[in-house]
């Protein structure tokens, strides 16, 4: 694909970079992590949890890989696996510092660039700082990888690499700072235990923006794009479910009762979401599908993520049941509004993230109080978070996608799309026969 360069795109790209650098210069320097004593049990649990979240990347690769066409399976798998390499390095170099050091309301500083100032004796809470860095780094890797499902089967690999780097720098790291790093949402009392806003809403809204810019797959709306290997997809969702215990329960950052509650809520909501989707599909479509059950699992997991450490199992069931139903209809929005979200990132993660964040404001009763526990203000804060995060992700992702479209190009040509991205972009195929 030839390079296409536009003067306006250069101006917009330069403006974005200069604005970002200005915000960095305005950020206040952070103090180096202070030496302390780590708790061995907490350290072991969060180390295990970090490994569980890392396992979600192969799980996501299989989940998405089974849903694409046979000729694009390796390209889809690469979207998840390459994130492990590229985004891990970016996180160590600048991501952690921009997310978790003291800064302004928008972004952290660069005092922990390359983890400078962190030693093996540095402690954050009751765990070594290195453990905290690795745990949060897994979130930073999987979130952009989720978005890849929306642009599957038509995005160039170089554009994908550029997108996940720019999106991490300009969208994900600021969001983490807002919500977990001492930014405005955390200061306002907002609740997001393990990533309803940071991960799921951001991925879902961003998926909508880039899917709109890149356009539909050739033949979308006229031909069926059938998953080539649902066995692979079910294996992938099993790994995702397993890894999600580290995702949610690990976010307690300690081996304690909150972790136990989050673990229980995670399992409960996933089961409820799967059953809800299955029975609704049974009633509407007359046949309960394996893909529908798998999608219901992810819907329940995504929706309970922001609430998992704050709600009892009974409320987790409600969250899961509602998520299965609304996400079932959410994935059908693309046919009504004519956008091609190839692997239903918007309908599952976006819709589930909205519901889960609101549900936290409704049902929080452990360690925090929501509407039902007598604190109606919490629901308003959660709604404010949804609006601000949603608008920021939509606008920022749209601008990133437009800049890439005008410079290096976003999508492959029609002939490459027809032949398959595995052979055209990677020089290999997933299946030799």
N, C-alpha and C positions, 0 to 999 in steps of 0.2 A: 504494500500500500504506500502511495507517495505521501511525502510530507505536505501538508497544507498549512499555510501560515497566514494569519490575518492580523492587520495592524490593531484592530479593536481588541482582538483576543490577547495580544501582547500587553496592551494597556491595562486590560482588566486583570490579567495575571500579575503584572507588576504591582498594581494597586493592592491586590490581595496580599502579596508577599510583604510589601512595605507596611501595610496596616498591621500585619501579624508581627513584624519585627518591632514596630512602634510599641505595641502592647507588651512585648517582651521587655523592652527597655524601661517601660513604666513599672514593671513588676518589681516588688521589693525583694531584696536578697533574703534567702532562707538560712536559718541556722543549721549547721550540720547535725546529723542525728547523734543523740547523746548516748554514751555507753550505758549499759544497764545489764540486768540479769533476765535471760529468757526462761520461760517455763518449758520444760522438756515435753510435757504432754501436749501443750498448745502448739509447740514447734512441730512435733511429729504429725499432728492432725492437719495443720495447714500445709505442710510439705506434701502429705498424701493428697490433700484437696487440690493443690496445684497440679499434681500429676493427673488427677482425675479430669480436671478441666482441659489439660493438654490432650487427653485421650478423646475429648469431644471433637477435636479437629479431624482425626481420621473418621470418627463417627459421622461428622457433617459431610465429609468427602463421600462416604458411602451412601449416605442419605440422599444427597443431591445427585451423585453419580448414577444411581439406579433410576432416577426420574428423567434423565435426559435421553436423547436418542443414542443408539449404539455408536454412532460415528463421532460423538462428542464426549464420550465417557472420560477419557484421559484428561482432556482439557478441563472438565468440571472437577475432577479429582485434584488437578494441579492448583486450582483456585484456592483450595483449602490448604494444601501442603506447602505451597510457596509462601503463604502467609506466615507459617511457622518460622521460616528462615528470615524473610525480609522484615517483618514487623517485630520480631523478637529483637533484632539488631537495632531497629529504630527506637524501640522502647528503652533499651539500655542506654543508647546514646543521648536521647533527649526526652522521650515520652514520659518516663517516670518523673523526671524533674518538672516538666511542664504541667503534669497532672497533680502532683502531691506536695510540691514545695510552696512556701508562702509567696504570694504574688498579689495581683490586683483582683478585682471581682471577676475578671474574665479568664485569666490564665495564670499558671504558676511561673516561677523563674527558672533560670538555668544554673542555679548554684549546685545542683546535683547532676550536672552534665557528666555523662559517662560514669555516674554513681560516685563522683568525687566526694570525699568526705565520709563515705560509708566504709566501715571496716567490719571484720568478723565479730567485733564486740558491740556494734551498733544494734540497738533494740527499738522496735516500734511496738508499743503496747507490751505484750508478753511474748513476742516472737522476734527473732532476729530480723533486722531490716531487709537483709537479702531474701529471706523467705517471703516477706510482704511484697517485695519487688517482683519476685517470680510469680506469686499468686495473682497479683493484679495484672502482670504482663500477659497471662493467659487470656484474660478478658479482652485486653487490647488486641490480641491476635484474632480471636474468634469473631468479634463484632464486625469488622470489615468483611470477613469471609462470609458471614451470613448474607450480606448484600449481593454477593456474586450470584445467588440463585435467581435474582430478578433479571440479570443480563445474560443468563446462560445461553449458549449456542449461537452467539452473534458478536461477542466483544473480542477485540484483538488482545493478545496477551500483554503486549507492551502497554496498552492503554489501561488494562486491569492493574498492572504493577504501579503505574503512575497514579492511578486513582486511589488505591488503598494507602499509598504513602501520603498523598495530599489530604485525603479524607481523615486519616489519623491525626495529622498535624493540625488541620484547620477545624475539624469537627469533634473527633473523639476525645482528644486530650483536653480541650476546653470543657467539654461536658463532664468529664471525670472531675475536673477541678471545681466546677459549679456544684456538683452533687455529693462528692466524697472528699474533695480536697480542701474544703474550707471556703468555697465560693458562695454565691448568693443564695442558691436553693437550700444548701445545708444550713446556712445562717438563718434562713427564714423558718426553719423547722421542718423542711420537707423530708419525706420518708422514701427511701429506695434501698431496701435491704441488700439486694444482690444484682440489680441492674435492669429494672423494668423500663426506666427512662434511658439510662446510660447505654444499655445493650439493645433491648428489643424495640422500643419506640424509635430510637435513633436509626436502627437498621431498617425498620419497616418504612419510615418516612423517607429516608434516603434512597431506599430501593424504588419507591414511587417516583422520585425526582429523576433518577438516572434512567429508569425504564422509559420515562416520557421522552427524555432527550435522545436516547439511543434508538428508539423506535421499535416496532414490532418485528418479530421473526418473519421471514418470507413465508407466506402461506397462512399466517395467524388469522383465525376467523374463518378460514376456508377448508383447512385440513386439521386432522387430529394429530397432536404431538403426544404419542403414547410412551410412557416409561418403558425403557428397554429391559430393566431387571429389577422387579419389585422385591425379589429376595435380597438383593444388595441393600435396597432402601430399608427393609425391615431390620437387617443386621445393623445398619447405621443408626436407626432410631433406638435400638437397644443399647448401643454404645453411648448415644447421647443421654438417654435416661440414666444410665449408670454414672456417667460423668457429671450429670447435673447435681448429684448429691454433694460433690465437691464444690460445684458452682454456688449452690445455695447454702448448704450447711457449713461449708468452709468460710463463707462470708461472715460468720460469727467471729472469725479470727482467734478462736479458742476452742478447746475441747470442753464444752460446758453445756448447760441446759438449753441455751439458745440454739446451739448447733443441733441438739437433739430435736428441738421443736421444728427447726427449719427442715431437717431431714424428713420428719414425719409429714409436714405440710407438703413437701415436694412430692413424695410418693403418693399421697392422697389426692392432690390436685391433678397429677398426671393420669391416675386411674380414672378419676371422675371425668376429665376432659376427653379421654379416649372413649369411654362408654357413652358420653353425651353425644359426641360426633357420630359414633357408630349407630346409635338408635335413631338419631335424626336422619341420617342417610338412609337407614332402613325404611323409615316412613316416607321420605321424599322420593328417593331413587329406587326403592324397593329391594335393593341389594346392599348389604354391608361390605364395603371393600377393605382390603388390607391397607391400601394407601390412605383411606379415610381414617382408619383406626390409628395408623402411625401419625397422621397429621393431628388427630385429636390429642395424642400424647404430647406432642410438641406444643400445641396450643395451651394445654393445662400447665405444662412446665413453664412456659414463657409468662403466662398470666400470674402464676403464684410467685414468681421470682422476686418482685419488689415487696411482697407481703410475707414471705416465708418465715421470717424471724419475728413477725409481729402478730400472727393470727393463730388461733387454735385449729385443730383438725376439722372441726365442724364447718368453720368458715372456709377452710381450704377446699372442702367438698363443693361448697357453693361457688367458689371462684372457678374451680375446674369445670363444673357443669355449665356455667354461663359461658366460659371461654370456648368450650367445645361447640356450643350452639352458635355464638356470634362469629366465630372464626370459620365455621362451616359456610355461613353466608358471606363472610368477608372475602373468601377466596373467589367467590362468584362475582364480586364487584368488577373484576377486570373485564368481564364480558359485557357488563352494563355500561361501563365508562370507557371501554375500548383502549386499555393499556395492556401491554404484554409483560406481566410479572411471571416469568416462566415457571418458577418453582414456588410461588405463593408466599414470598417473603412479606409482602404488604398485608395480605389477608390473615396470616398466622401471627407473625411477630409484631407488625404494626398494630393491628386490631387487638391482639392479646396484650400488648404493652400498655395500650390506653386503658383497657379494662382492668388490668392488674394494678396499675397505678391508682386508679379511682377506687378500686376495691380495698386498697391499703388504707385510704382515707375513710372508707366506710367501716371496715371490720377490725382495724388494729386495736388490740386489747392487751397485748403482752409487751411490756417495755415501752409502749406508746399508746395513745388513745385516739381513736377515730370517731366518726359520727355516732355510731351505735354505743360507744363507750362514753359518750357525753361531750365530745369535742368536735362540733361541726366545723370549726375553723380549719381543721386538718384537711377536710375534703376540698376546701377552697384552695389551700396551698398546693395540694396534689394537682388540681385542675390547672392552676397557674403554671406549674411545672410542665404539664402536657402541652399547653399552648406555646410557651416560650421555647421549649426544646423542639417541639414539632416544627414551628416556624423557622427556627434557626437551621435545623437539619435540612428542611425543604429548600430554603434559599441558598444555603452554602453548598449543598450537594449539586443543585441545579447549576450554579456558577462554575463549580469545579468541572462538571461534566461538559458544559458549553466550552470552556477554555480548552479542554482536551479534544473535544470534537473539532474545534477550529485550528488546532495545532497539529497534533499527531494523529488525529482521527480516532473514533471510538469503535467502529464496527468493521467487521470483515466484509469483503465483497460478496456479491451474490453467488459467484462460482465457488468461492471458498466455503460459504455457508452451505451450499448444496453438497459439496464434496465431503465436508466434515472437518471440524477444527482440529481433530487429533492429528491427522496426516498433514494438513495444510500448515498448522502452526507449530507442531512438535515433531513432525517427521516420523511418527510411529502410530500404531493403532492399538486399541485396547484388546481386540480379539483377532487372532490370526486366521480363524476359520469362521 
